């Protein structure tokens, strides 16, 4: 059975505009994942603004970078556990700390949620998802708040055009922000396809998860 690896940012779980859990979206997300019967999913949750709030206070108090990052990891794991509980009946209730644990949990579960696996300075949910995708030899789905990658910022320029497909080198040459640089470099080096699409259009997730064309595909 094919496995899809996704990065679910903390800002998707708790949008900064409302600072509230997006129950409506998460309920639709759960229903959608349940409807896709021929695939399993590994979903890496981010910390979003919740993590940044804690980390900022620690920074102001003079705690070093490692302590701040460990707090961020704790929040990603809290979000992973929340999502695992929310997906009760589909998801593993254990939150793994290694790729080997992820593989083991996938044998008995349709969905495995993960937060940060271990301490790495400035790691993100994108980086975690990219490393898991590398080990599982599958593609990487990046859930964002825009339709994909554009020639210009579509929120500022009406004439911005969507790229349906790009190579890694083209994305670099055009200075496009895809995800954090470490995660992008890993995907490029390992030739892992990246699908970037807008989570707010709920039909997009079904398209991405079933291999249909959506958003922007970045490839080797």
MDAnalysis code that builds the backbone (N, CA, C; Angstrom):
import MDAnalysis as mda
import numpy as np

u = mda.Universe.empty(660, n_residues=220, atom_resindex=np.repeat(np.arange(220), 3), trajectory=True)
u.add_TopologyAttr("name", ["N", "CA", "C"] * 220)
u.add_TopologyAttr("resid", np.arange(1, 221))
u.add_TopologyAttr("resname", ["UNK", "UNK", "UNK", "UNK", "UNK", "UNK", "UNK", "UNK", "UNK", "UNK", "UNK", "UNK", "UNK", "UNK", "UNK", "UNK", "UNK", "UNK", "UNK", "UNK", "UNK", "UNK", "UNK", "UNK", "UNK", "UNK", "UNK", "UNK", "UNK", "UNK", "UNK", "UNK", "UNK", "UNK", "UNK", "UNK", "UNK", "UNK", "UNK", "UNK", "UNK", "UNK", "UNK", "UNK", "UNK", "UNK", "UNK", "UNK", "UNK", "UNK", "UNK", "UNK", "UNK", "UNK", "UNK", "UNK", "UNK", "UNK", "UNK", "UNK", "UNK", "UNK", "UNK", "UNK", "UNK", "UNK", "UNK", "UNK", "UNK", "UNK", "UNK", "UNK", "UNK", "UNK", "UNK", "UNK", "UNK", "UNK", "UNK", "UNK", "UNK", "UNK", "UNK", "UNK", "UNK", "UNK", "UNK", "UNK", "UNK", "UNK", "UNK", "UNK", "UNK", "UNK", "UNK", "UNK", "UNK", "UNK", "UNK", "UNK", "UNK", "UNK", "UNK", "UNK", "UNK", "UNK", "UNK", "UNK", "UNK", "UNK", "UNK", "UNK", "UNK", "UNK", "UNK", "UNK", "UNK", "UNK", "UNK", "UNK", "UNK", "UNK", "UNK", "UNK", "UNK", "UNK", "UNK", "UNK", "UNK", "UNK", "UNK", "UNK", "UNK", "UNK", "UNK", "UNK", "UNK", "UNK", "UNK", "UNK", "UNK", "UNK", "UNK", "UNK", "UNK", "UNK", "UNK", "UNK", "UNK", "UNK", "UNK", "UNK", "UNK", "UNK", "UNK", "UNK", "UNK", "UNK", "UNK", "UNK", "UNK", "UNK", "UNK", "UNK", "UNK", "UNK", "UNK", "UNK", "UNK", "UNK", "UNK", "UNK", "UNK", "UNK", "UNK", "UNK", "UNK", "UNK", "UNK", "UNK", "UNK", "UNK", "UNK", "UNK", "UNK", "UNK", "UNK", "UNK", "UNK", "UNK", "UNK", "UNK", "UNK", "UNK", "UNK", "UNK", "UNK", "UNK", "UNK", "UNK", "UNK", "UNK", "UNK", "UNK", "UNK", "UNK", "UNK", "UNK", "UNK", "UNK", "UNK", "UNK", "UNK", "UNK", "UNK", "UNK", "UNK", "UNK", "UNK", "UNK"])
u.atoms.positions = np.array([
    [0.847, -1.198, 0.000],
    [0.000, 0.000, 0.000],
    [0.880, 1.244, 0.000],
    [0.586, 2.192, -0.870],
    [1.396, 3.403, -0.982],
    [1.252, 4.265, 0.264],
    [2.358, 4.895, 0.633],
    [2.388, 5.785, 1.794],
    [2.639, 7.210, 1.322],
    [1.847, 8.144, 1.821],
    [2.056, 9.558, 1.542],
    [2.590, 10.236, 2.804],
    [3.563, 11.120, 2.620],
    [4.105, 11.884, 3.745],
    [3.709, 13.345, 3.571],
    [3.111, 13.921, 4.602],
    [2.642, 15.302, 4.552],
    [3.251, 16.132, 5.664],
    [3.398, 17.417, 5.393],
    [3.760, 18.380, 6.423],
    [2.534, 19.227, 6.712],
    [2.040, 19.156, 7.945],
    [0.856, 19.911, 8.357],
    [1.317, 20.991, 9.327],
    [1.444, 22.206, 8.817],
    [1.975, 23.292, 9.639],
    [1.092, 23.615, 10.831],
    [1.713, 24.115, 11.878],
    [0.949, 24.523, 13.050],
    [-0.064, 25.598, 12.726],
    [0.227, 26.408, 11.700],
    [-0.689, 27.480, 11.299],
    [-1.938, 26.940, 10.623],
    [-1.899, 25.683, 10.175],
    [-3.090, 25.044, 9.619],
    [-3.981, 24.550, 10.766],
    [-3.352, 24.005, 11.798],
    [-4.099, 23.514, 12.955],
    [-4.693, 24.681, 13.739],
    [-3.857, 25.699, 13.985],
    [-4.291, 26.898, 14.717],
    [-3.911, 28.117, 13.888],
    [-4.784, 28.575, 12.999],
    [-4.464, 29.750, 12.179],
    [-4.176, 30.973, 13.052],
    [-3.124, 31.709, 12.701],
    [-2.748, 32.875, 13.502],
    [-3.817, 33.961, 13.473],
    [-4.638, 33.985, 12.407],
    [-5.680, 35.017, 12.289],
    [-6.736, 34.887, 13.380],
    [-7.014, 33.654, 13.802],
    [-8.049, 33.436, 14.815],
    [-7.469, 32.986, 16.152],
    [-6.280, 32.389, 16.122],
    [-5.641, 31.826, 17.311],
    [-6.526, 30.764, 17.967],
    [-7.339, 30.090, 17.152],
    [-8.211, 29.024, 17.620],
    [-8.018, 27.790, 16.745],
    [-8.191, 26.609, 17.322],
    [-8.103, 25.381, 16.532],
    [-9.171, 25.416, 15.441],
    [-8.760, 25.134, 14.211],
    [-9.683, 25.171, 13.074],
    [-10.452, 23.852, 13.006],
    [-11.458, 23.752, 13.865],
    [-12.227, 22.508, 13.988],
    [-12.857, 22.107, 12.662],
    [-13.421, 23.074, 11.954],
    [-14.102, 22.782, 10.693],
    [-13.151, 22.144, 9.688],
    [-11.948, 22.724, 9.559],
    [-10.996, 22.170, 8.601],
    [-10.515, 20.791, 9.042],
    [-10.185, 20.648, 10.316],
    [-9.663, 19.367, 10.794],
    [-10.701, 18.255, 10.663],
    [-11.960, 18.588, 10.875],
    [-13.014, 17.586, 10.723],
    [-13.119, 17.140, 9.266],
    [-13.037, 18.119, 8.343],
    [-13.078, 17.783, 6.910],
    [-11.830, 17.004, 6.504],
    [-10.685, 17.379, 7.070],
    [-9.412, 16.703, 6.794],
    [-9.491, 15.237, 7.224],
    [-10.032, 14.998, 8.406],
    [-10.193, 13.634, 8.925],
    [-11.106, 12.805, 8.020],
    [-12.220, 13.394, 7.628],
    [-13.177, 12.695, 6.762],
    [-12.530, 12.341, 5.432],
    [-11.730, 13.256, 4.906],
    [-11.070, 13.039, 3.624],
    [-10.056, 11.908, 3.704],
    [-9.224, 11.924, 4.735],
    [-8.215, 10.869, 4.911],
    [-8.898, 9.513, 5.054],
    [-10.002, 9.488, 5.795],
    [-10.736, 8.226, 5.986],
    [-11.282, 7.687, 4.671],
    [-11.601, 8.587, 3.749],
    [-12.214, 8.165, 2.483],
    [-11.207, 7.590, 1.490],
    [-9.914, 7.826, 1.728],
    [-8.875, 7.330, 0.815],
    [-8.411, 5.971, 1.329],
    [-8.946, 4.920, 0.775],
    [-8.778, 3.590, 1.353],
    [-7.518, 2.858, 0.900],
    [-6.907, 3.305, -0.179],
    [-5.778, 2.560, -0.734],
    [-4.418, 3.144, -0.336],
    [-4.400, 4.055, 0.650],
    [-3.136, 4.668, 1.050],
    [-3.036, 4.786, 2.563],
    [-1.789, 4.881, 3.026],
    [-1.513, 5.197, 4.421],
    [-0.793, 6.545, 4.455],
    [-0.817, 7.208, 5.627],
    [-0.292, 8.552, 5.716],
    [0.602, 8.738, 6.941],
    [1.709, 9.431, 6.721],
    [2.530, 9.942, 7.816],
    [2.390, 11.459, 7.758],
    [1.965, 12.058, 8.858],
    [1.685, 13.492, 8.868],
    [2.518, 14.155, 9.964],
    [3.436, 15.023, 9.540],
    [4.312, 15.735, 10.472],
    [3.672, 17.067, 10.847],
    [3.416, 17.260, 12.120],
    [2.764, 18.480, 12.584],
    [3.802, 19.511, 13.033],
    [3.514, 20.774, 12.704],
    [4.384, 21.861, 13.122],
    [3.908, 22.494, 14.425],
    [4.691, 23.438, 14.902],
    [4.351, 24.113, 16.157],
    [3.639, 25.433, 15.951],
    [3.883, 26.064, 14.799],
    [3.212, 27.313, 14.460],
    [3.432, 28.425, 15.468],
    [2.444, 29.312, 15.553],
    [2.572, 30.483, 16.432],
    [2.610, 30.084, 17.904],
    [1.994, 28.942, 18.239],
    [2.014, 28.476, 19.633],
    [3.447, 28.229, 20.081],
    [4.213, 27.522, 19.267],
    [5.614, 27.257, 19.590],
    [6.410, 28.559, 19.649],
    [6.166, 29.435, 18.688],
    [6.928, 30.694, 18.643],
    [6.696, 31.552, 19.878],
    [5.489, 31.517, 20.430],
    [5.200, 32.297, 21.642],
    [6.064, 31.828, 22.810],
    [6.119, 30.531, 23.013],
    [6.934, 29.987, 24.104],
    [8.417, 30.260, 23.858],
    [8.857, 30.038, 22.628],
    [10.273, 30.199, 22.304],
    [10.724, 31.648, 22.448],
    [9.841, 32.585, 22.105],
    [10.188, 34.006, 22.227],
    [10.425, 34.397, 23.679],
    [9.568, 33.907, 24.574],
    [9.726, 34.223, 25.998],
    [11.036, 33.633, 26.526],
    [11.350, 32.407, 26.121],
    [12.608, 31.787, 26.553],
    [13.808, 32.573, 26.028],
    [13.696, 33.049, 24.787],
    [14.777, 33.868, 24.219],
    [14.940, 35.167, 25.016],
    [13.820, 35.809, 25.345],
    [13.872, 37.064, 26.098],
    [14.467, 36.863, 27.484],
    [14.268, 35.669, 28.033],
    [14.798, 35.373, 29.361],
    [16.254, 34.911, 29.314],
    [16.794, 34.787, 28.094],
    [18.216, 34.473, 27.961],
    [18.553, 33.006, 27.844],
    [17.536, 32.144, 27.633],
    [17.824, 30.724, 27.460],
    [18.473, 30.497, 26.094],
    [19.356, 29.496, 26.029],
    [20.096, 29.280, 24.785],
    [19.206, 28.658, 23.711],
    [19.756, 28.615, 22.492],
    [19.010, 28.162, 21.322],
    [18.489, 26.740, 21.481],
    [19.283, 25.874, 22.099],
    [18.867, 24.479, 22.238],
    [17.616, 24.364, 23.100],
    [17.564, 25.091, 24.204],
    [16.384, 25.058, 25.075],
    [15.159, 25.552, 24.319],
    [15.348, 26.613, 23.524],
    [14.236, 27.141, 22.725],
    [13.740, 26.104, 21.723],
    [14.686, 25.446, 21.034],
    [14.314, 24.441, 20.036],
    [13.616, 23.246, 20.670],
    [14.089, 22.819, 21.840],
    [13.451, 21.693, 22.531],
    [12.011, 22.037, 22.912],
    [11.776, 23.298, 23.281],
    [10.403, 23.719, 23.561],
    [9.559, 23.632, 22.291],
    [10.120, 24.086, 21.164],
    [9.403, 23.999, 19.892],
    [9.052, 22.562, 19.542],
    [9.998, 21.647, 19.758],
    [9.757, 20.223, 19.493],
    [8.625, 19.707, 20.373],
    [8.616, 20.124, 21.642],
    [7.560, 19.682, 22.558],
    [6.181, 20.093, 22.049],
    [6.091, 21.303, 21.490],
    [4.801, 21.776, 20.974],
    [4.398, 20.981, 19.734],
    [5.360, 20.665, 18.855],
    [5.024, 19.855, 17.668],
    [4.515, 18.483, 18.090],
    [5.090, 17.938, 19.148],
    [4.648, 16.623, 19.624],
    [3.281, 16.713, 20.314],
    [3.019, 17.844, 20.982],
    [1.694, 18.074, 21.546],
    [0.655, 18.109, 20.430],
    [0.963, 18.830, 19.342],
    [0.039, 18.890, 18.206],
    [-0.151, 17.505, 17.577],
    [0.943, 16.740, 17.503],
    [0.843, 15.384, 16.947],
    [-0.079, 14.517, 17.803],
    [0.067, 14.631, 19.110],
    [-0.785, 13.832, 20.006],
    [-2.237, 14.278, 19.916],
    [-2.456, 15.590, 19.830],
    [-3.822, 16.089, 19.659],
    [-4.444, 15.520, 18.383],
    [-3.682, 15.560, 17.278],
    [-4.200, 15.053, 16.015],
    [-4.436, 13.552, 16.078],
    [-3.550, 12.821, 16.746],
    [-3.724, 11.368, 16.888],
    [-5.008, 11.061, 17.648],
    [-5.278, 11.831, 18.706],
    [-6.519, 11.648, 19.459],
    [-7.725, 12.020, 18.598],
    [-7.594, 13.102, 17.838],
    [-8.682, 13.580, 16.984],
    [-9.022, 12.543, 15.910],
    [-7.992, 11.810, 15.460],
    [-8.162, 10.778, 14.429],
    [-8.342, 9.394, 15.051],
    [-8.812, 9.335, 16.272],
    [-8.964, 8.061, 16.974],
    [-9.717, 7.047, 16.107],
    [-9.162, 5.841, 16.038],
    [-9.752, 4.796, 15.196],
    [-9.007, 4.619, 13.890],
    [-8.300, 5.666, 13.468],
    [-7.481, 5.608, 12.247],
    [-5.995, 5.705, 12.552],
    [-5.683, 6.441, 13.615],
    [-4.292, 6.801, 13.872],
    [-3.682, 6.033, 15.033],
    [-2.383, 5.816, 14.938],
    [-1.631, 5.324, 16.082],
    [-1.745, 6.335, 17.221],
    [-1.899, 5.835, 18.431],
    [-1.937, 6.736, 19.591],
    [-0.537, 6.988, 20.150],
    [0.434, 6.271, 19.628],
    [1.828, 6.506, 20.017],
    [2.438, 7.544, 19.077],
    [3.223, 8.451, 19.634],
    [3.913, 9.460, 18.835],
    [5.380, 9.042, 18.732],
    [5.817, 8.653, 17.542],
    [7.164, 8.080, 17.382],
    [8.281, 9.092, 17.586],
    [9.455, 8.568, 17.912],
    [10.652, 9.393, 18.086],
    [11.752, 9.019, 17.097],
    [11.443, 8.119, 16.175],
    [12.430, 7.724, 15.166],
    [11.708, 7.240, 13.922],
    [12.427, 7.197, 12.806],
    [11.848, 6.703, 11.563],
    [11.504, 5.220, 11.690],
    [12.323, 4.474, 12.421],
    [12.034, 3.051, 12.617],
    [10.714, 2.849, 13.350],
    [10.437, 3.719, 14.336],
    [9.153, 3.649, 15.030],
    [8.008, 3.982, 14.077],
    [8.224, 4.960, 13.210],
    [7.217, 5.321, 12.213],
    [6.888, 4.101, 11.358],
    [7.923, 3.426, 10.860],
    [7.723, 2.242, 10.014],
    [6.945, 1.164, 10.753],
    [7.290, 0.949, 12.022],
    [6.602, -0.075, 12.805],
    [5.133, 0.249, 13.020],
    [4.838, 1.516, 13.311],
    [3.461, 1.930, 13.559],
    [2.612, 1.879, 12.293],
    [3.240, 2.084, 11.141],
    [2.504, 2.036, 9.875],
    [1.980, 0.634, 9.561],
    [2.593, -0.383, 10.135],
    [2.162, -1.754, 9.855],
    [0.738, -2.006, 10.359],
    [0.332, -1.309, 11.426],
    [-0.970, -1.573, 12.039],
    [-1.922, -0.386, 11.987],
    [-1.459, 0.749, 11.443],
    [-2.285, 1.950, 11.463],
    [-2.343, 2.615, 10.094],
    [-3.467, 3.232, 9.803],
    [-3.630, 3.953, 8.546],
    [-2.871, 5.275, 8.577],
    [-2.830, 5.918, 9.750],
    [-2.212, 7.236, 9.889],
    [-1.256, 7.225, 11.071],
    [-0.094, 7.844, 10.877],
    [0.855, 8.067, 11.973],
    [1.183, 9.556, 12.007],
    [0.903, 10.186, 13.137],
    [1.263, 11.590, 13.316],
    [2.606, 11.670, 14.027],
    [3.440, 12.590, 13.581],
    [4.746, 12.781, 14.207],
    [4.972, 14.266, 14.469],
    [5.681, 14.540, 15.556],
    [6.209, 15.877, 15.797],
    [7.696, 15.819, 15.494],
    [8.469, 16.663, 16.149],
    [9.920, 16.574, 15.985],
    [10.432, 15.244, 16.508],
    [11.284, 14.578, 15.753],
    [11.780, 13.262, 16.160],
    [12.929, 13.375, 17.166],
    [13.775, 14.358, 16.965],
    [14.907, 14.556, 17.872],
    [15.400, 15.984, 17.714],
    [16.299, 16.390, 18.619],
    [16.792, 17.763, 18.570],
    [17.675, 18.013, 17.353],
    [17.302, 19.000, 16.571],
    [18.128, 19.533, 15.499],
    [17.833, 21.022, 15.442],
    [18.856, 21.829, 15.543],
    [18.653, 23.272, 15.584],
    [17.925, 23.757, 14.334],
    [16.880, 24.547, 14.555],
    [16.093, 25.173, 13.478],
    [15.372, 24.165, 12.579],
    [15.172, 22.932, 13.071],
    [14.410, 21.979, 12.267],
    [12.937, 22.395, 12.251],
    [12.224, 21.993, 11.208],
    [10.805, 22.320, 11.060],
    [10.022, 21.057, 10.722],
    [8.696, 21.192, 10.681],
    [7.869, 20.050, 10.274],
    [8.176, 19.655, 8.836],
    [8.556, 20.627, 7.998],
    [8.966, 20.314, 6.624],
    [10.196, 19.408, 6.631],
    [11.168, 19.753, 7.481],
    [12.392, 18.955, 7.554],
    [12.117, 17.549, 8.045],
    [11.275, 17.429, 9.065],
    [10.910, 16.106, 9.586],
    [10.220, 15.281, 8.507],
    [9.254, 15.889, 7.824],
    [8.518, 15.177, 6.770],
    [9.445, 14.769, 5.632],
    [10.357, 15.650, 5.255],
    [11.277, 15.344, 4.155],
    [12.170, 14.156, 4.491],
    [12.663, 14.111, 5.728],
    [13.526, 12.990, 6.119],
    [12.751, 11.674, 6.143],
    [11.513, 11.726, 6.612],
    [10.697, 10.507, 6.629],
    [10.386, 10.065, 5.200],
    [10.055, 11.014, 4.326],
    [9.789, 10.684, 2.916],
    [11.008, 10.038, 2.277],
    [12.196, 10.543, 2.628],
    [13.438, 9.968, 2.102],
    [13.564, 8.505, 2.511],
    [13.344, 8.226, 3.795],
    [13.504, 6.855, 4.288],
    [12.433, 5.915, 3.734],
    [11.239, 6.453, 3.517],
    [10.150, 5.617, 3.005],
    [10.111, 5.576, 1.484],
    [11.021, 6.366, 0.857],
    [11.120, 6.414, -0.602],
    [9.775, 6.768, -1.252],
    [9.191, 7.847, -0.782],
    [7.923, 8.318, -1.324],
    [7.991, 9.822, -1.538],
    [6.924, 10.403, -2.096],
    [6.938, 11.836, -2.342],
    [6.507, 12.602, -1.100],
    [6.575, 13.921, -1.195],
    [6.370, 14.800, -0.053],
    [5.308, 15.835, -0.406],
    [4.239, 15.875, 0.366],
    [3.150, 16.827, 0.136],
    [3.271, 17.963, 1.151],
    [3.387, 19.191, 0.639],
    [3.542, 20.362, 1.496],
    [2.248, 21.180, 1.463],
    [1.521, 21.207, 2.576],
    [0.246, 21.903, 2.665],
    [0.486, 23.353, 3.049],
    [0.081, 24.302, 2.188],
    [0.330, 25.720, 2.425],
    [-0.972, 26.514, 2.332],
    [-0.845, 27.862, 2.328],
    [-2.033, 28.708, 2.236],
    [-2.140, 29.429, 0.896],
    [-1.363, 29.003, -0.110],
    [-1.489, 29.532, -1.469],
    [-1.637, 28.357, -2.421],
    [-2.062, 28.630, -3.650],
    [-2.377, 27.562, -4.604],
    [-1.154, 26.756, -5.041],
    [0.013, 27.312, -4.869],
    [1.257, 26.670, -5.292],
    [2.326, 27.737, -5.377],
    [3.239, 27.598, -6.311],
    [4.301, 28.577, -6.496],
    [3.989, 29.456, -7.700],
    [4.198, 30.752, -7.532],
    [3.829, 31.731, -8.547],
    [5.041, 32.525, -9.035],
    [4.841, 33.198, -10.168],
    [5.871, 34.087, -10.711],
    [6.061, 35.302, -9.807],
    [4.987, 35.691, -9.098],
    [5.016, 36.801, -8.137],
    [4.099, 36.437, -6.978],
    [4.147, 37.229, -5.937],
    [3.248, 36.999, -4.806],
    [1.819, 37.253, -5.266],
    [0.966, 36.211, -5.323],
    [-0.398, 36.377, -5.841],
    [-1.278, 37.250, -4.951],
    [-0.861, 37.437, -3.692],
    [-1.644, 38.276, -2.788],
    [-1.399, 39.758, -3.044],
    [-0.335, 40.041, -3.815],
    [0.003, 41.435, -4.112],
    [-0.100, 41.764, -5.592],
    [-0.001, 40.744, -6.446],
    [0.029, 40.986, -7.893],
    [-1.041, 40.136, -8.595],
    [-2.008, 40.787, -9.194],
    [-3.096, 40.078, -9.874],
    [-2.622, 39.343, -11.124],
    [-1.486, 39.782, -11.685],
    [-0.998, 39.149, -12.910],
    [-0.045, 37.988, -12.621],
    [0.059, 37.587, -11.343],
    [0.933, 36.465, -10.988],
    [0.433, 35.189, -11.645],
    [1.348, 34.388, -12.171],
    [0.996, 33.138, -12.846],
    [1.500, 31.947, -12.019],
    [0.656, 30.922, -11.954],
    [0.987, 29.726, -11.190],
    [1.897, 28.811, -12.001],
    [2.963, 28.330, -11.390],
    [3.797, 27.304, -12.018],
    [3.149, 25.950, -11.756],
    [2.847, 25.215, -12.796],
    [2.276, 23.877, -12.596],
    [3.378, 22.863, -12.301],
    [4.585, 23.139, -12.827],
    [5.701, 22.216, -12.638],
    [7.016, 22.971, -12.722],
    [7.953, 22.599, -11.854],
    [9.285, 23.208, -11.832],
    [10.304, 22.146, -11.457],
    [11.542, 22.333, -11.922],
    [12.633, 21.511, -11.408],
    [13.165, 22.179, -10.141],
    [13.926, 21.437, -9.356],
    [14.530, 22.013, -8.156],
    [15.400, 23.212, -8.522],
    [16.196, 23.061, -9.582],
    [17.104, 24.147, -9.988],
    [16.334, 25.383, -10.423],
    [15.218, 25.180, -11.109],
    [14.404, 26.322, -11.536],
    [13.832, 27.058, -10.327],
    [13.407, 26.307, -9.320],
    [12.870, 26.936, -8.109],
    [13.941, 27.782, -7.417],
    [15.181, 27.277, -7.424],
    [16.288, 28.021, -6.811],
    [16.614, 29.265, -7.634],
    [16.702, 29.099, -8.945],
    [17.042, 30.222, -9.832],
    [16.021, 31.348, -9.732],
    [14.759, 30.985, -9.518],
    [13.693, 31.986, -9.453],
    [13.490, 32.518, -8.034],
    [14.336, 32.046, -7.097],
    [14.286, 32.493, -5.695],
    [12.900, 32.271, -5.079],
    [12.333, 31.111, -5.359],
    [11.004, 30.797, -4.832],
    [11.123, 30.158, -3.456],
    [10.307, 30.612, -2.530],
    [10.303, 30.043, -1.185],
    [9.353, 28.850, -1.165],
    [9.924, 27.671, -1.063],
    [9.127, 26.447, -1.081],
    [8.884, 25.965, 0.349],
    [9.938, 25.866, 1.107],
    [9.913, 25.405, 2.488],
    [11.238, 25.806, 3.095],
    [11.541, 25.332, 4.294],
    [12.837, 25.693, 4.845],
    [13.948, 25.080, 3.986],
    [15.079, 25.767, 3.935],
    [16.137, 25.401, 2.995],
    [16.719, 24.012, 3.233],
    [16.830, 23.613, 4.498],
    [17.377, 22.281, 4.782],
    [16.478, 21.191, 4.211],
    [15.173, 21.358, 4.385],
    [14.215, 20.372, 3.865],
    [14.246, 20.358, 2.343],
    [14.297, 21.541, 1.732],
    [14.317, 21.620, 0.275],
    [15.583, 20.964, -0.275],
    [16.723, 21.230, 0.355],
    [17.996, 20.655, -0.102],
    [17.965, 19.138, -0.024],
    [17.362, 18.612, 1.045],
    [17.261, 17.162, 1.192],
    [16.397, 16.579, 0.079],
    [15.267, 17.206, -0.205],
    [14.394, 16.730, -1.283],
    [15.113, 16.765, -2.627],
    [15.839, 17.840, -2.874],
    [16.572, 17.972, -4.135],
    [17.658, 16.907, -4.244],
    [18.426, 16.728, -3.185],
    [19.526, 15.757, -3.220],
    [19.017, 14.331, -3.398],
    [17.885, 14.041, -2.792],
    [17.335, 12.685, -2.850],
    [16.318, 12.509, -3.989],
    [16.102, 13.622, -4.748],
    [15.141, 13.601, -5.859],
    [13.736, 13.185, -5.400],
    [13.300, 13.762, -4.272],
    [11.967, 13.492, -3.767],
    [10.992, 14.500, -4.368],
    [9.971, 14.068, -5.096],
    [8.988, 15.015, -5.637],
    [8.283, 15.771, -4.516],
    [8.054, 17.061, -4.728],
    [7.348, 17.895, -3.756],
    [6.075, 18.421, -4.413],
    [4.953, 18.261, -3.736],
    [3.691, 18.826, -4.216],
    [3.299, 19.949, -3.261],
    [3.139, 21.167, -3.808],
    [2.781, 22.339, -2.999],
    [1.380, 22.787, -3.401],
    [0.456, 22.882, -2.440],
    [-0.912, 23.284, -2.786],
    [-1.596, 23.960, -1.609],
    [-2.722, 24.562, -1.900],
    [-3.487, 25.329, -0.925],
    [-4.421, 24.423, -0.122],
    [-4.238, 24.387, 1.189],
    [-5.084, 23.538, 2.030],
    [-6.500, 24.092, 2.158],
    [-6.689, 25.401, 1.894],
    [-8.004, 25.999, 2.103],
    [-9.035, 25.507, 1.082],
    [-8.564, 25.061, -0.081],
    [-9.456, 24.425, -1.052],
    [-9.432, 22.928, -0.743],
    [-10.473, 22.443, -0.107],
    [-10.443, 21.078, 0.424],
    [-10.385, 20.008, -0.648],
    [-10.772, 20.349, -1.861],
    [-10.691, 19.363, -2.938],
    [-9.239, 19.092, -3.334],
    [-8.350, 20.035, -3.004],
    [-6.944, 19.884, -3.386],
    [-6.283, 18.691, -2.711],
    [-6.608, 18.476, -1.447],
    [-5.987, 17.372, -0.723],
    [-6.346, 16.040, -1.350],
    [-7.598, 15.878, -1.726],
    [-8.020, 14.636, -2.383],
    [-7.253, 14.450, -3.683],
    [-7.102, 15.515, -4.451],
    [-6.367, 15.426, -5.709],
    [-4.913, 15.024, -5.453],
    [-4.281, 15.693, -4.498],
    [-2.871, 15.403, -4.209],
    [-2.691, 13.972, -3.713],
    [-3.582, 13.555, -2.824],
    [-3.457, 12.222, -2.223],
    [-3.776, 11.099, -3.194],
    [-4.507, 11.410, -4.255],
    [-4.852, 10.383, -5.242],
    [-4.042, 10.525, -6.530],
    [-2.991, 11.351, -6.470],
    [-2.076, 11.458, -7.607],
    [-2.546, 12.333, -8.742],
    [-3.607, 13.104, -8.540],
    [-4.085, 13.998, -9.590],
    [-3.319, 15.316, -9.564],
    [-3.329, 16.016, -10.672],
    [-2.584, 17.257, -10.797],
    [-3.190, 18.328, -9.905],
    [-2.361, 18.969, -9.095],
    [-2.805, 20.027, -8.221],
    [-1.612, 20.898, -7.844],
    [-1.855, 22.197, -7.686],
    [-0.793, 23.093, -7.241],
    [0.432, 23.069, -8.123],
    [1.596, 23.026, -7.481],
    [2.880, 23.002, -8.180],
    [3.649, 21.741, -7.818],
    [4.137, 21.053, -8.835],
    [4.993, 19.879, -8.629],
    [6.447, 20.291, -8.844],
    [7.293, 19.996, -7.854],
    [8.734, 20.258, -7.986],
    [9.433, 18.914, -8.061],
    [10.288, 18.764, -9.057],
    [10.879, 17.451, -9.328],
    [12.308, 17.604, -9.841],
    [12.988, 16.478, -10.012],
    [14.367, 16.486, -10.495],
    [14.454, 16.595, -11.990],
])
